[in-house]
Amino acid sequence: MDTSTVAHTIVDSRGSSCPGPITDLAMAYRRAKAGDVIELWATDPGVKADVRAWSAKTGNPILSIDEQGDRIVVVLQIVRR
């Protein structure tokens, strides 16, 4: 895969509660191509379980879930379209 064509998109859903962060992730996913990386920022602790379920359903792997100060940062790789 040519990594020069891979996009890294940041989706800022801080302050949004369920289902906002997953809705924002799904919208970014619709615009993404296979190989792209989506980084989701959220403050709703429920995003951890929600994104795990979304990943299992869509087949797009989670690269990391980290708490960074006041935000939860989820990084996913888009492999399935």
N, CA, C and O atoms as a GROMACS GRO file, in nm:
protein
  324
    1MET      N    1   0.084  -0.117   0.000
    1MET     CA    2   0.000   0.000   0.000
    1MET      C    3   0.089   0.124   0.000
    1MET      O    4   0.188   0.128   0.073
    2ASP      N    5   0.056   0.221  -0.079
    2ASP     CA    6   0.128   0.347  -0.087
    2ASP      C    7   0.083   0.436   0.029
    2ASP      O    8  -0.028   0.489   0.028
    3THR      N    9   0.171   0.453   0.129
    3THR     CA   10   0.133   0.529   0.248
    3THR      C   11   0.119   0.678   0.222
    3THR      O   12   0.066   0.750   0.307
    4SER      N   13   0.166   0.726   0.108
    4SER     CA   14   0.152   0.869   0.080
    4SER      C   15   0.006   0.907   0.053
    4SER      O   16  -0.028   1.025   0.057
    5THR      N   17  -0.078   0.811   0.026
    5THR     CA   18  -0.219   0.840  -0.002
    5THR      C   19  -0.309   0.812   0.119
    5THR      O   20  -0.431   0.828   0.110
    6VAL      N   21  -0.249   0.772   0.230
    6VAL     CA   22  -0.326   0.743   0.351
    6VAL      C   23  -0.359   0.873   0.422
    6VAL      O   24  -0.271   0.955   0.447
    7ALA      N   25  -0.486   0.891   0.453
    7ALA     CA   26  -0.530   1.011   0.526
    7ALA      C   27  -0.539   0.982   0.675
    7ALA      O   28  -0.571   0.870   0.716
    8HIS      N   29  -0.510   1.083   0.754
    8HIS     CA   30  -0.525   1.076   0.900
    8HIS      C   31  -0.625   1.185   0.937
    8HIS      O   32  -0.595   1.304   0.930
    9THR      N   33  -0.743   1.142   0.976
    9THR     CA   34  -0.852   1.235   1.007
    9THR      C   35  -0.874   1.241   1.156
    9THR      O   36  -0.882   1.138   1.223
   10ILE      N   37  -0.883   1.362   1.210
   10ILE     CA   38  -0.918   1.380   1.352
   10ILE      C   39  -1.064   1.421   1.360
   10ILE      O   40  -1.107   1.516   1.295
   11VAL      N   41  -1.139   1.347   1.440
   11VAL     CA   42  -1.280   1.375   1.463
   11VAL      C   43  -1.294   1.420   1.608
   11VAL      O   44  -1.275   1.341   1.700
   12ASP      N   45  -1.326   1.546   1.627
   12ASP     CA   46  -1.335   1.605   1.761
   12ASP      C   47  -1.480   1.601   1.810
   12ASP      O   48  -1.563   1.683   1.770
   13SER      N   49  -1.508   1.505   1.897
   13SER     CA   50  -1.643   1.490   1.954
   13SER      C   51  -1.644   1.523   2.102
   13SER      O   52  -1.735   1.482   2.174
   14ARG      N   53  -1.545   1.596   2.148
   14ARG     CA   54  -1.541   1.633   2.290
   14ARG      C   55  -1.666   1.713   2.326
   14ARG      O   56  -1.709   1.802   2.252
   15GLY      N   57  -1.723   1.680   2.440
   15GLY     CA   58  -1.844   1.748   2.487
   15GLY      C   59  -1.972   1.684   2.437
   15GLY      O   60  -2.081   1.720   2.483
   16SER      N   61  -1.962   1.593   2.344
   16SER     CA   62  -2.079   1.525   2.290
   16SER      C   63  -2.103   1.395   2.366
   16SER      O   64  -2.008   1.323   2.397
   17SER      N   65  -2.228   1.365   2.396
   17SER     CA   66  -2.259   1.240   2.465
   17SER      C   67  -2.322   1.142   2.367
   17SER      O   68  -2.359   1.179   2.256
   18CYS      N   69  -2.333   1.019   2.411
   18CYS     CA   70  -2.385   0.910   2.330
   18CYS      C   71  -2.520   0.949   2.268
   18CYS      O   72  -2.607   1.001   2.339
   19PRO      N   73  -2.538   0.927   2.142
   19PRO     CA   74  -2.456   0.855   2.044
   19PRO      C   75  -2.366   0.945   1.960
   19PRO      O   76  -2.316   0.902   1.856
   20GLY      N   77  -2.345   1.069   2.002
   20GLY     CA   78  -2.271   1.166   1.923
   20GLY      C   79  -2.135   1.120   1.872
   20GLY      O   80  -2.109   1.130   1.752
   21PRO      N   81  -2.046   1.071   1.961
   21PRO     CA   82  -1.914   1.032   1.912
   21PRO      C   83  -1.918   0.920   1.806
   21PRO      O   84  -1.843   0.925   1.709
   22ILE      N   85  -2.004   0.822   1.824
   22ILE     CA   86  -2.011   0.713   1.726
   22ILE      C   87  -2.075   0.762   1.597
   22ILE      O   88  -2.037   0.718   1.489
   23THR      N   89  -2.170   0.852   1.607
   23THR     CA   90  -2.229   0.911   1.487
   23THR      C   91  -2.124   0.989   1.410
   23THR      O   92  -2.116   0.979   1.287
   24ASP      N   93  -2.042   1.066   1.481
   24ASP     CA   94  -1.934   1.142   1.416
   24ASP      C   95  -1.832   1.047   1.353
   24ASP      O   96  -1.784   1.072   1.242
   25LEU      N   97  -1.800   0.938   1.422
   25LEU     CA   98  -1.708   0.838   1.368
   25LEU      C   99  -1.766   0.777   1.240
   25LEU      O  100  -1.695   0.762   1.141
   26ALA      N  101  -1.893   0.742   1.242
   26ALA     CA  102  -1.957   0.681   1.125
   26ALA      C  103  -1.956   0.777   1.005
   26ALA      O  104  -1.938   0.733   0.892
   27MET      N  105  -1.975   0.904   1.030
   27MET     CA  106  -1.971   1.002   0.919
   27MET      C  107  -1.831   1.011   0.860
   27MET      O  108  -1.815   1.018   0.738
   28ALA      N  109  -1.729   1.011   0.947
   28ALA     CA  110  -1.591   1.014   0.897
   28ALA      C  111  -1.558   0.886   0.822
   28ALA      O  112  -1.487   0.890   0.721
   29TYR      N  113  -1.609   0.774   0.870
   29TYR     CA  114  -1.587   0.644   0.805
   29TYR      C  115  -1.643   0.644   0.663
   29TYR      O  116  -1.581   0.590   0.572
   30ARG      N  117  -1.758   0.705   0.643
   30ARG     CA  118  -1.819   0.709   0.509
   30ARG      C  119  -1.732   0.784   0.410
   30ARG      O  120  -1.735   0.756   0.290
   31ARG      N  121  -1.653   0.880   0.458
   31ARG     CA  122  -1.565   0.958   0.370
   31ARG      C  123  -1.427   0.895   0.355
   31ARG      O  124  -1.350   0.935   0.266
   32ALA      N  125  -1.393   0.798   0.439
   32ALA     CA  126  -1.259   0.739   0.442
   32ALA      C  127  -1.241   0.632   0.334
   32ALA      O  128  -1.338   0.577   0.280
   33LYS      N  129  -1.115   0.606   0.306
   33LYS     CA  130  -1.078   0.500   0.213
   33LYS      C  131  -1.002   0.393   0.292
   33LYS      O  132  -0.950   0.420   0.400
   34ALA      N  133  -0.995   0.273   0.238
   34ALA     CA  134  -0.919   0.166   0.301
   34ALA      C  135  -0.776   0.213   0.322
   34ALA      O  136  -0.714   0.270   0.232
   35GLY      N  137  -0.724   0.189   0.441
   35GLY     CA  138  -0.589   0.230   0.478
   35GLY      C  139  -0.585   0.358   0.559
   35GLY      O  140  -0.488   0.384   0.629
   36ASP      N  141  -0.690   0.439   0.550
   36ASP     CA  142  -0.694   0.564   0.625
   36ASP      C  143  -0.700   0.538   0.775
   36ASP      O  144  -0.741   0.431   0.820
   37VAL      N  145  -0.658   0.638   0.852
   37VAL     CA  146  -0.662   0.632   0.997
   37VAL      C  147  -0.759   0.740   1.045
   37VAL      O  148  -0.754   0.854   0.999
   38ILE      N  149  -0.847   0.703   1.137
   38ILE     CA  150  -0.938   0.799   1.199
   38ILE      C  151  -0.903   0.805   1.347
   38ILE      O  152  -0.894   0.703   1.414
   39GLU      N  153  -0.883   0.927   1.397
   39GLU     CA  154  -0.855   0.952   1.537
   39GLU      C  155  -0.976   1.024   1.596
   39GLU      O  156  -1.007   1.137   1.557
   40LEU      N  157  -1.043   0.959   1.687
   40LEU     CA  158  -1.164   1.012   1.749
   40LEU      C  159  -1.130   1.067   1.888
   40LEU      O  160  -1.075   0.995   1.971
   41TRP      N  161  -1.164   1.193   1.912
   41TRP     CA  162  -1.148   1.254   2.044
   41TRP      C  163  -1.285   1.263   2.109
   41TRP      O  164  -1.380   1.312   2.048
   42ALA      N  165  -1.297   1.216   2.231
   42ALA     CA  166  -1.426   1.219   2.301
   42ALA      C  167  -1.404   1.241   2.450
   42ALA      O  168  -1.294   1.218   2.502
   43THR      N  169  -1.507   1.286   2.516
   43THR     CA  170  -1.505   1.301   2.662
   43THR      C  171  -1.605   1.207   2.730
   43THR      O  172  -1.599   1.188   2.851
   44ASP      N  173  -1.695   1.149   2.654
   44ASP     CA  174  -1.795   1.055   2.706
   44ASP      C  175  -1.728   0.920   2.731
   44ASP      O  176  -1.684   0.857   2.635
   45PRO      N  177  -1.718   0.874   2.856
   45PRO     CA  178  -1.652   0.747   2.884
   45PRO      C  179  -1.717   0.627   2.815
   45PRO      O  180  -1.652   0.524   2.797
   46GLY      N  181  -1.842   0.640   2.777
   46GLY     CA  182  -1.911   0.532   2.707
   46GLY      C  183  -1.855   0.506   2.568
   46GLY      O  184  -1.886   0.403   2.507
   47VAL      N  185  -1.773   0.598   2.517
   47VAL     CA  186  -1.717   0.581   2.383
   47VAL      C  187  -1.628   0.458   2.375
   47VAL      O  188  -1.617   0.397   2.269
   48LYS      N  189  -1.566   0.419   2.486
   48LYS     CA  190  -1.478   0.302   2.483
   48LYS      C  191  -1.555   0.176   2.444
   48LYS      O  192  -1.513   0.104   2.354
   49ALA      N  193  -1.666   0.151   2.510
   49ALA     CA  194  -1.747   0.034   2.478
   49ALA      C  195  -1.812   0.048   2.341
   49ALA      O  196  -1.821  -0.048   2.264
   50ASP      N  197  -1.858   0.169   2.311
   50ASP     CA  198  -1.926   0.192   2.182
   50ASP      C  199  -1.831   0.168   2.065
   50ASP      O  200  -1.870   0.105   1.966
   51VAL      N  201  -1.709   0.217   2.075
   51VAL     CA  202  -1.616   0.202   1.963
   51VAL      C  203  -1.570   0.056   1.950
   51VAL      O  204  -1.543   0.010   1.839
   52ARG      N  205  -1.561  -0.016   2.060
   52ARG     CA  206  -1.527  -0.158   2.052
   52ARG      C  207  -1.638  -0.234   1.978
   52ARG      O  208  -1.609  -0.321   1.895
   53ALA      N  209  -1.763  -0.203   2.007
   53ALA     CA  210  -1.875  -0.266   1.938
   53ALA      C  211  -1.877  -0.227   1.790
   53ALA      O  212  -1.900  -0.312   1.705
   54TRP      N  213  -1.852  -0.100   1.759
   54TRP     CA  214  -1.848  -0.053   1.620
   54TRP      C  215  -1.738  -0.125   1.543
   54TRP      O  216  -1.757  -0.168   1.429
   55SER      N  217  -1.622  -0.137   1.606
   55SER     CA  218  -1.508  -0.204   1.542
   55SER      C  219  -1.540  -0.351   1.512
   55SER      O  220  -1.510  -0.402   1.404
   56ALA      N  221  -1.600  -0.419   1.609
   56ALA     CA  222  -1.636  -0.560   1.590
   56ALA      C  223  -1.739  -0.575   1.477
   56ALA      O  224  -1.732  -0.670   1.399
   57LYS      N  225  -1.833  -0.483   1.471
   57LYS     CA  226  -1.938  -0.490   1.369
   57LYS      C  227  -1.885  -0.461   1.229
   57LYS      O  228  -1.925  -0.526   1.133
   58THR      N  229  -1.795  -0.362   1.218
   58THR     CA  230  -1.748  -0.320   1.086
   58THR      C  231  -1.621  -0.390   1.040
   58THR      O  232  -1.590  -0.390   0.921
   59GLY      N  233  -1.546  -0.450   1.133
   59GLY     CA  234  -1.421  -0.515   1.097
   59GLY      C  235  -1.303  -0.421   1.084
   59GLY      O  236  -1.198  -0.461   1.035
   60ASN      N  237  -1.319  -0.297   1.126
   60ASN     CA  238  -1.210  -0.200   1.123
   60ASN      C  239  -1.141  -0.198   1.259
   60ASN      O  240  -1.205  -0.165   1.359
   61PRO      N  241  -1.011  -0.233   1.264
   61PRO     CA  242  -0.945  -0.251   1.394
   61PRO      C  243  -0.916  -0.121   1.468
   61PRO      O  244  -0.891  -0.016   1.408
   62ILE      N  245  -0.920  -0.134   1.599
   62ILE     CA  246  -0.879  -0.025   1.688
   62ILE      C  247  -0.728  -0.037   1.705
   62ILE      O  248  -0.678  -0.143   1.743
   63LEU      N  249  -0.656   0.070   1.679
   63LEU     CA  250  -0.512   0.070   1.699
   63LEU      C  251  -0.476   0.108   1.842
   63LEU      O  252  -0.378   0.058   1.898
   64SER      N  253  -0.557   0.196   1.902
   64SER     CA  254  -0.533   0.233   2.042
   64SER      C  255  -0.655   0.305   2.099
   64SER      O  256  -0.734   0.367   2.027
   65ILE      N  257  -0.666   0.294   2.230
   65ILE     CA  258  -0.762   0.374   2.308
   65ILE      C  259  -0.683   0.425   2.427
   65ILE      O  260  -0.637   0.347   2.511
   66ASP      N  261  -0.668   0.556   2.434
   66ASP     CA  262  -0.588   0.618   2.542
   66ASP      C  263  -0.664   0.732   2.605
   66ASP      O  264  -0.740   0.803   2.538
   67GLU      N  265  -0.644   0.750   2.734
   67GLU     CA  266  -0.695   0.868   2.803
   67GLU      C  267  -0.582   0.968   2.808
   67GLU      O  268  -0.475   0.940   2.863
   68GLN      N  269  -0.605   1.086   2.752
   68GLN     CA  270  -0.505   1.192   2.748
   68GLN      C  271  -0.564   1.317   2.812
   68GLN      O  272  -0.633   1.396   2.747
   69GLY      N  273  -0.536   1.332   2.940
   69GLY     CA  274  -0.594   1.445   3.012
   69GLY      C  275  -0.744   1.433   3.020
   69GLY      O  276  -0.797   1.337   3.075
   70ASP      N  277  -0.814   1.533   2.964
   70ASP     CA  278  -0.960   1.535   2.972
   70ASP      C  279  -1.027   1.468   2.853
   70ASP      O  280  -1.149   1.476   2.839
   71ARG      N  281  -0.951   1.402   2.768
   71ARG     CA  282  -1.012   1.339   2.651
   71ARG      C  283  -0.970   1.194   2.636
   71ARG      O  284  -0.864   1.152   2.682
   72ILE      N  285  -1.056   1.120   2.570
   72ILE     CA  286  -1.029   0.982   2.532
   72ILE      C  287  -0.996   0.987   2.383
   72ILE      O  288  -1.071   1.043   2.304
   73VAL      N  289  -0.883   0.928   2.347
   73VAL     CA  290  -0.839   0.930   2.208
   73VAL      C  291  -0.842   0.785   2.155
   73VAL      O  292  -0.773   0.697   2.206
   74VAL      N  293  -0.923   0.766   2.053
   74VAL     CA  294  -0.938   0.635   1.990
   74VAL      C  295  -0.880   0.646   1.849
   74VAL      O  296  -0.917   0.736   1.773
   75VAL      N  297  -0.792   0.554   1.814
   75VAL     CA  298  -0.733   0.554   1.681
   75VAL      C  299  -0.773   0.424   1.611
   75VAL      O  300  -0.751   0.315   1.664
   76LEU      N  301  -0.832   0.437   1.493
   76LEU     CA  302  -0.879   0.320   1.417
   76LEU      C  303  -0.817   0.323   1.277
   76LEU      O  304  -0.790   0.429   1.221
   77GLN      N  305  -0.797   0.204   1.223
   77GLN     CA  306  -0.750   0.189   1.085
   77GLN      C  307  -0.870   0.141   1.002
   77GLN      O  308  -0.939   0.047   1.039
   78ILE      N  309  -0.892   0.207   0.890
   78ILE     CA  310  -1.000   0.165   0.802
   78ILE      C  311  -0.947   0.060   0.706
   78ILE      O  312  -0.860   0.088   0.624
   79VAL      N  313  -0.999  -0.060   0.718
   79VAL     CA  314  -0.955  -0.170   0.631
   79VAL      C  315  -1.069  -0.224   0.546
   79VAL      O  316  -1.046  -0.288   0.443
   80ARG      N  317  -1.191  -0.198   0.589
   80ARG     CA  318  -1.308  -0.251   0.518
   80ARG      C  319  -1.398  -0.136   0.475
   80ARG      O  320  -1.425  -0.046   0.554
   81ARG      N  321  -1.443  -0.141   0.354
   81ARG     CA  322  -1.536  -0.038   0.302
   81ARG      C  323  -1.661  -0.105   0.255
   81ARG      O  324  -1.753  -0.038   0.208
   0.00000   0.00000   0.00000
